[in-house]
């Protein structure tokens, strides 16, 4: 049985699972979480803002071209980190350093709120928990 879990229902999930721990018909033994947007907050707009600031050209990172040419291939492992950075430079029409591109890319990553950390500990004490994500090398 798969239980979808996102930020909106993480606490609800814990409440429902905890209330039903001893029901023999409950078959949930494992919970799989995604990292970005479930465990940690993400701010993709911050990455777009920071990447845009690397160039005077101000490219449209919201376009299908940007998604299909840079973001999707990188997030799916179709291109390497070096190729990702080179494609970003092409879109920027600027010579941005690897470090500045990496910093802009990672600007989307938020913190792990303490209440989620605590909740994960509670869930882990009753269920096998797993983290799967499309986290990339950068």
C-alpha positions in Angstrom: 0.0 0.0 0.0 1.4 3.4 -1.0 0.6 6.5 1.0 1.3 9.8 -0.9 2.9 12.2 1.5 3.6 15.9 1.0 4.0 18.9 3.3 0.3 19.4 3.6 -0.4 15.9 4.9 2.7 14.9 6.8 1.3 15.6 10.2 -2.1 14.1 9.2 -0.2 11.0 8.1 1.5 10.7 11.4 -1.7 11.1 13.3 -3.6 8.5 11.2 -0.8 6.0 11.3 -0.1 6.4 15.0 -3.8 5.9 15.8 -3.9 2.6 13.9 -0.6 1.0 14.9 -2.1 -2.0 16.5 -4.8 -2.8 13.9 -4.1 -6.2 12.4 -5.5 -5.2 9.1 -3.1 -2.2 8.8 -0.5 -3.3 6.2 1.6 -0.1 6.1 5.1 -1.1 7.1 7.2 1.3 5.0 7.0 5.0 4.3 8.9 6.5 1.4 9.6 10.3 1.5 10.8 12.7 -1.1 13.5 15.2 0.1 12.6 18.4 -1.7 9.2 19.9 -0.8 8.4 17.2 1.7 11.2 16.9 4.1 12.8 20.2 3.4 11.3 23.4 2.0 12.3 24.3 -1.5 12.4 27.7 -3.2 12.9 27.2 -7.0 12.2 30.9 -7.5 15.3 31.8 -5.5 17.4 29.7 -7.9 15.8 31.5 -10.9 16.5 34.8 -9.3 20.1 34.0 -8.5 20.8 32.5 -11.9 19.3 35.5 -13.7 21.5 37.8 -11.6 24.6 36.2 -13.2 23.8 37.8 -16.5 22.7 41.1 -18.0 20.7 39.2 -20.6 18.1 38.1 -18.0 17.1 34.9 -19.8 13.6 33.4 -19.3 14.3 30.4 -17.1 10.6 29.7 -17.0 10.4 28.8 -20.7 9.9 25.3 -22.1 13.3 25.7 -23.8 15.1 26.2 -20.5 13.2 23.3 -18.9 13.9 21.0 -21.9 17.4 22.1 -22.5 18.8 22.5 -19.0 16.7 21.6 -16.0 14.9 18.4 -17.0 18.0 16.7 -18.6 20.1 17.5 -15.5 17.4 16.4 -13.0 16.9 13.1 -14.9 20.6 12.4 -15.2 20.7 12.8 -18.9 23.5 15.4 -18.7 26.4 15.8 -16.4 27.0 18.7 -14.0 29.6 20.1 -16.3 27.2 20.0 -19.3 24.5 21.6 -17.1 26.8 24.5 -16.2 27.8 24.9 -19.8 24.1 25.0 -20.9 23.4 27.6 -18.1 26.2 29.7 -19.5 24.7 29.5 -23.0 21.3 30.6 -21.6 23.0 33.4 -19.6 25.1 34.5 -22.5 27.8 35.0 -19.8 30.9 33.4 -18.4 29.7 32.5 -14.9 32.0 30.4 -12.7 31.1 26.9 -11.7 30.9 28.0 -8.1 28.5 30.9 -8.9 26.2 28.5 -10.9 26.4 25.9 -8.2 25.5 28.5 -5.5 22.6 29.8 -7.5 21.4 26.2 -8.2 21.5 25.3 -4.5 19.7 28.5 -3.4 16.4 26.6 -3.8 17.2 24.4 -0.8 15.5 25.4 2.4 16.0 24.2 5.9 14.7 21.1 7.6 12.2 22.5 10.1 12.6 21.0 13.6 9.0 19.9 13.7 9.5 17.7 10.6 12.7 16.3 12.0 10.9 15.4 15.2 8.0 13.9 13.3 10.3 11.8 11.2 11.8 10.4 14.4 8.3 9.5 15.6 7.4 7.8 12.4 10.7 6.0 12.3 10.0 4.4 15.7 6.9 2.7 14.2 7.7 2.2 10.5 10.6 1.6 8.2 11.3 5.0 6.6 13.1 5.6 3.3 14.2 8.7 1.5 14.2 8.7 -2.3 15.0 11.8 -4.3 16.3 13.0 -7.6 19.0 14.9 -5.8 21.9 15.7 -8.2 25.6 15.9 -7.7 25.6 19.7 -7.4 
